[in-house]
Amino acid sequence: MAKAKQKQSKADIEGMYFLKLVLYLILGSFWIRVGNGATWQIPIPVGLLCGLLIARNDRFKIDRKIEYAVLLIAMFIGFWTPMGLFIKM
């Protein structure tokens, strides 16, 4: 009975870690772009900032370096793809 419980808890931890990485990947790709459309545009990495706050205050702290790397990769992907919020003035 103890081995079955140990296997289940290990699978739960691995699933939770994978879910956290997916959350950081989605969150890191969010940007707010403020501008008038054609002339000027100011991109702000809001998802990166929120992700850094969540990673810093995370209760489990499994491996923060990997979480930061996933956030940075997602930030660069989100910069070049049309993801996020566009505010035109």
C-alpha positions as CSV (number, residue, x, y, z in Angstrom):
1,M,0.0,0.0,0.0
2,A,2.9,2.4,0.8
3,K,4.5,1.9,-2.6
4,A,1.3,2.7,-4.5
5,K,0.8,5.9,-2.5
6,Q,4.4,6.9,-3.1
7,K,4.0,6.3,-6.9
8,Q,0.8,8.4,-6.9
9,S,2.4,11.3,-5.1
10,K,5.5,11.3,-7.4
11,A,3.1,11.4,-10.4
12,D,1.2,14.2,-8.8
13,I,4.4,16.3,-8.3
14,E,5.6,15.7,-11.9
15,G,2.2,16.7,-13.3
16,M,2.1,19.8,-11.1
17,Y,5.6,20.8,-12.3
18,F,4.6,20.3,-16.0
19,L,1.5,22.4,-15.4
20,K,3.6,25.1,-13.9
21,L,5.9,25.2,-16.9
22,V,3.0,25.4,-19.3
23,L,1.6,28.3,-17.1
24,Y,4.9,30.1,-17.3
25,L,5.1,29.5,-21.1
26,I,1.6,31.0,-21.6
27,L,2.1,33.8,-19.1
28,G,5.5,34.8,-20.4
29,S,4.2,35.4,-24.0
30,F,1.8,38.2,-23.0
31,W,2.7,41.7,-24.1
32,I,0.9,45.0,-24.0
33,R,1.7,47.1,-27.0
34,V,0.8,50.8,-26.8
35,G,0.9,52.9,-29.9
36,N,-1.0,54.5,-32.7
37,G,-0.6,51.6,-35.0
38,A,1.7,52.7,-37.9
39,T,4.0,55.3,-36.5
40,W,5.1,54.3,-33.0
41,Q,4.6,51.4,-30.7
42,I,5.9,50.7,-27.1
43,P,5.9,47.0,-26.2
44,I,5.7,46.1,-22.4
45,P,6.3,42.5,-21.3
46,V,3.5,42.3,-18.7
47,G,3.5,38.5,-18.7
48,L,7.2,38.3,-17.9
49,L,6.8,40.7,-15.0
50,C,3.8,38.7,-13.6
51,G,5.7,35.4,-14.1
52,L,8.8,36.7,-12.3
53,L,6.6,37.7,-9.3
54,I,4.9,34.3,-9.3
55,A,8.2,32.4,-9.6
56,R,9.9,34.5,-6.9
57,N,7.0,33.9,-4.4
58,D,6.4,30.3,-5.4
59,R,5.8,28.0,-2.4
60,F,7.4,24.8,-3.9
61,K,10.6,26.3,-5.5
62,I,11.4,23.2,-7.5
63,D,13.9,24.7,-9.8
64,R,13.7,28.5,-10.3
65,K,16.4,28.7,-13.0
66,I,14.3,26.5,-15.4
67,E,11.2,28.6,-14.7
68,Y,13.1,31.8,-15.5
69,A,14.5,30.3,-18.7
70,V,11.0,29.2,-19.8
71,L,9.7,32.8,-19.1
72,L,12.5,34.3,-21.1
73,I,12.0,32.0,-24.1
74,A,8.2,32.6,-24.0
75,M,8.8,36.4,-23.8
76,F,10.9,36.3,-27.0
77,I,8.4,34.1,-28.8
78,G,5.5,36.4,-27.7
79,F,7.4,39.5,-28.9
80,W,7.6,38.3,-32.5
81,T,4.2,36.7,-32.7
82,P,1.0,38.7,-32.6
83,M,0.1,37.8,-29.1
84,G,-1.1,40.1,-26.3
85,L,-3.1,43.2,-26.0
86,F,-2.9,46.0,-28.6
87,I,-3.9,49.5,-27.4
88,K,-4.1,52.2,-30.1
89,M,-4.1,55.9,-29.2
